[in-house]
Amino acid sequence: MEILTAAQEYIDLEREKGAHDYHPIPVVLERGEGVYLWDVERKKYFDFLSAYSAVNQGHCHPRIINILQQQAQTLTLTSRAFHNNKLGVYMNYMTDYFGFDRLLPSNTGAEAVEAAIKITRKWGYTVKGIEENKAEIIVCAQNFHGRTSTIISFSSDPGSKQYFGPHATGFITIPYNDIEALEAVLETHPNIAGFLVEPIQGEAGVYTPDEDFIRNAKALCESYNVLLIADEIQTGIGRTGSLLAVCGSCTCEGHCEKQSATYTEPDLLILGKALSGGTYPVSAVLTRNEVMDVIQPGQHGSTFGGNPMACIIAMEALEVIRDEQLTQNARRLGKLFRTALNDYIKNSKVVQKVRGSGLLNAIVINDHEESDTAWKICLKLMENGLLAKPTHGNIIRFAPPLVITESELNCCIEIIKSTLQTFEP
């Protein structure tokens, strides 16, 4: 009789009893602290995914856990049927922190994207004057904004769309980082209400656009009276070495004062992931008064959105980013990481390029998307004590918690380089 390991038993249980909606790296984790994770067999790993950048502050940050425990013993949920003593404080804190007028609270990133779409459409009808049911939103190819039925309608990923139709209409897709294509659509389509864009496309393999792409897109949107909607769910809150990716090369010290020449102010800002500190689902849409005012009672809502737990956790998560200067750490160590990997690939036959910003980086493997080389590299990285995962088949994303130290990063660089070396011809 075969004796299964504890890890395999957990994996088999998921496979037998759960939906087969993910293809995880075959590791079963039970504990996390800072940049480290431990599996059920007590093996220690560096986390280089950070729950898709939800754990910027590190696993189980003591300040965030402490405030979570305090609030959990006091009040967890009221719904929006009543006021609570945390929501208004949170809204005031967030709008001040990011420099907007109003906030709509929700739970997951996809929910926040859906809310932003609704706000944009209603603004298009009631403010811009588009004929009802005619509004269109421009999106980019290879985008990832979530997997709700509306969002998958404008996905470029066949696996996200096939057999899930009929798909929602009202979206026009252009190539990413193509300002001419954006202008062409704006010139020929009078019913455009918004342009929904990721400042860096994370799921597409950390595709970083031209430095002036977002700034030029904003100028075009202003010219055509169109809302620029920035999805910063994965790129925001310090990950790219600036508070927001739309800050460009701004070196703000953890508080968005909008004084940098590289800052581009979106009309709607979508946040999530790291807003939770990796502990509890929190997301938000921020915008100015005249845009948010189109939403009235009964037109949007969420039972858990704006609950006291989420509010208090999000504020502490952002305080940690500022107090521990994690944005600055991401900017400094990201440069170190890319320099080291770029030095390696000068003589590599396996890695084609390194790209990224801050501590959101990726390597492109010299294989087509259908190859399993990147997957095999990630399995070998796991064996060597570092957890990462491929995206788009031949790309490996590297995104450690922002609390990582220089010595820890150097150790990880050596693991990555020695692992890649075993795949060199």
Order of alpha helices (4+ residues) and beta strands (2+ residues): alpha-beta-beta-beta-alpha-alpha-alpha-beta-alpha-beta-alpha-beta-alpha-beta-alpha-beta-beta-beta-alpha-alpha-alpha-beta-beta-alpha-beta-beta-beta-alpha
